Amino acid sequence: MTNGKRKGISPIIATVLLIAITIAAGLAIYGWVSGLISSGTANTKLVGTGSVTMTLVSVNSAGVTVTITDEGANSVTLTASNFYFVNSTGSFPANGIKGSTVSTSGTVKISPGTPAIITIAWPTSTSAGTLTGTYTLEIVGAQDSAGNAVIANSISVTYP
């Protein structure tokens, strides 16, 4: 015989637990899918004022050749000081930029929608001494002609 009392959790607590489990599973799936999608960012179009995309063209001992496209509404001017090679030992400035669109003063002005192909020279040295391994090429501290910070994707490159 039973005394009429049921053992278990209340329906309200059960509902709250089911909602919490569903939200946690949704966040886990979103994080997993976002990780898969963001792993191929070399050609990702970024959205925002002052945004540019870099697409890898080639890598050799002279440097990294990329196509840079201005996705924003204002022109972007870049110099060698805007390009950094980053790895586990630190962040290293580029040793210069070259290309048919690079001026004699070492700048490249990129107009909206017009791609520029430039070669970014490897750093002259790193804190670890010689250049070896894989680096992430990043654009740092750049602004467009309206003063907006430039948002750019990064590219993974391996020193030859």
C-alpha positions in Angstrom: 0.0 0.0 0.0 1.0 3.5 -0.6 0.3 6.4 1.6 -0.7 8.7 -1.3 2.6 10.6 -1.4 4.6 10.5 -4.6 8.4 10.7 -4.6 10.2 12.8 -7.2 10.9 16.4 -8.2 8.2 18.9 -8.7 7.0 19.7 -12.2 8.3 23.3 -12.0 11.8 22.1 -11.1 11.7 19.5 -13.9 10.6 22.2 -16.4 13.4 24.5 -15.3 16.0 21.7 -15.5 14.8 20.8 -19.0 15.0 24.4 -20.2 18.5 24.7 -18.7 19.7 21.5 -20.4 18.3 22.6 -23.7 20.0 26.0 -23.5 23.3 24.4 -22.5 23.1 22.0 -25.4 22.2 24.8 -27.8 25.2 26.9 -26.6 27.5 23.8 -27.0 26.3 23.2 -30.5 26.7 26.9 -31.4 30.2 26.9 -30.0 31.2 23.8 -32.0 29.7 25.1 -35.2 31.3 28.5 -34.7 34.6 26.9 -34.2 34.3 25.0 -37.5 33.2 28.0 -39.4 35.9 30.4 -37.9 38.7 27.9 -38.7 38.8 29.1 -42.3 39.0 32.9 -41.8 41.7 33.6 -44.4 39.1 34.7 -46.9 36.3 35.7 -44.6 34.6 39.0 -45.4 34.4 41.2 -42.3 31.6 43.7 -41.8 32.0 47.1 -40.3 33.4 50.6 -41.1 37.1 50.4 -41.8 37.2 46.7 -42.5 39.6 44.9 -44.9 40.1 41.4 -45.9 43.5 39.7 -46.6 43.7 36.7 -48.9 47.0 34.8 -49.1 48.6 34.7 -52.5 52.0 33.1 -51.8 54.8 32.7 -49.2 58.5 32.6 -49.8 61.7 33.7 -48.2 61.2 37.3 -49.2 57.8 37.6 -47.5 54.1 36.9 -47.6 52.2 38.2 -50.6 48.5 39.0 -50.0 45.6 40.6 -51.7 44.0 43.2 -49.5 40.5 44.5 -50.2 38.9 47.4 -48.5 35.3 46.3 -47.6 34.5 49.6 -45.9 33.2 52.9 -47.1 36.4 54.9 -46.7 40.0 54.4 -48.1 42.6 52.7 -45.9 46.3 53.6 -45.9 48.7 51.0 -44.5 52.4 51.0 -43.8 54.8 48.3 -42.8 54.2 49.3 -39.1 50.6 48.0 -39.4 51.7 44.4 -40.2 52.8 42.1 -37.4 53.8 38.4 -37.4 52.7 36.7 -34.2 53.6 33.3 -32.8 54.0 31.8 -29.4 57.3 33.6 -28.7 55.9 37.1 -29.4 54.7 39.8 -31.9 57.2 41.0 -34.6 56.8 43.9 -36.9 57.1 43.4 -40.7 60.4 44.5 -42.3 58.7 46.5 -45.0 56.0 46.3 -47.8 56.5 46.1 -51.5 54.2 46.1 -54.5 53.2 48.1 -57.5 50.7 50.1 -55.4 53.2 50.9 -52.6 54.4 54.5 -52.8 58.0 55.5 -52.4 57.3 56.5 -48.8 56.3 52.9 -48.1 52.5 53.3 -47.9 49.7 51.7 -49.7 46.3 53.4 -50.1 43.5 51.0 -50.7 40.2 52.4 -52.0 36.9 50.7 -51.2 36.3 47.7 -53.4 39.7 47.9 -55.1 42.1 45.1 -54.1 45.8 45.7 -53.7 48.5 43.0 -54.0 51.4 43.6 -51.7 54.3 41.6 -50.3 55.0 42.0 -46.5 58.6 41.3 -45.7 59.4 38.9 -42.9 60.7 40.4 -39.6 64.4 40.9 -39.4 64.6 38.9 -36.1 62.5 37.5 -33.4 63.1 37.1 -29.6 63.8 33.4 -30.4 66.5 34.4 -32.8 65.9 33.0 -36.3 62.6 32.9 -38.1 61.0 29.4 -38.0 57.6 27.9 -37.8 54.1 29.2 -38.2 53.1 32.8 -37.7 49.8 34.7 -37.8 49.9 37.8 -40.0 47.8 40.6 -38.5 47.0 44.2 -39.3 47.4 46.3 -36.1 46.6 50.0 -35.4 45.3 51.0 -38.8 42.6 53.5 -39.4 40.5 54.4 -42.5 40.3 58.0 -43.9 37.4 58.8 -41.5 39.4 57.7 -38.4 37.7 54.4 -37.9 39.7 51.5 -36.6 40.4 49.0 -39.3 39.1 45.5 -38.6 41.0 42.8 -40.5 41.1 39.0 -40.6 44.4 37.3 -39.9 46.2 34.8 -42.0 48.3 31.8 -40.8 51.6 31.5 -42.7 54.7 29.3 -42.3 58.2 30.6 -42.8 59.8 28.7 -45.6 
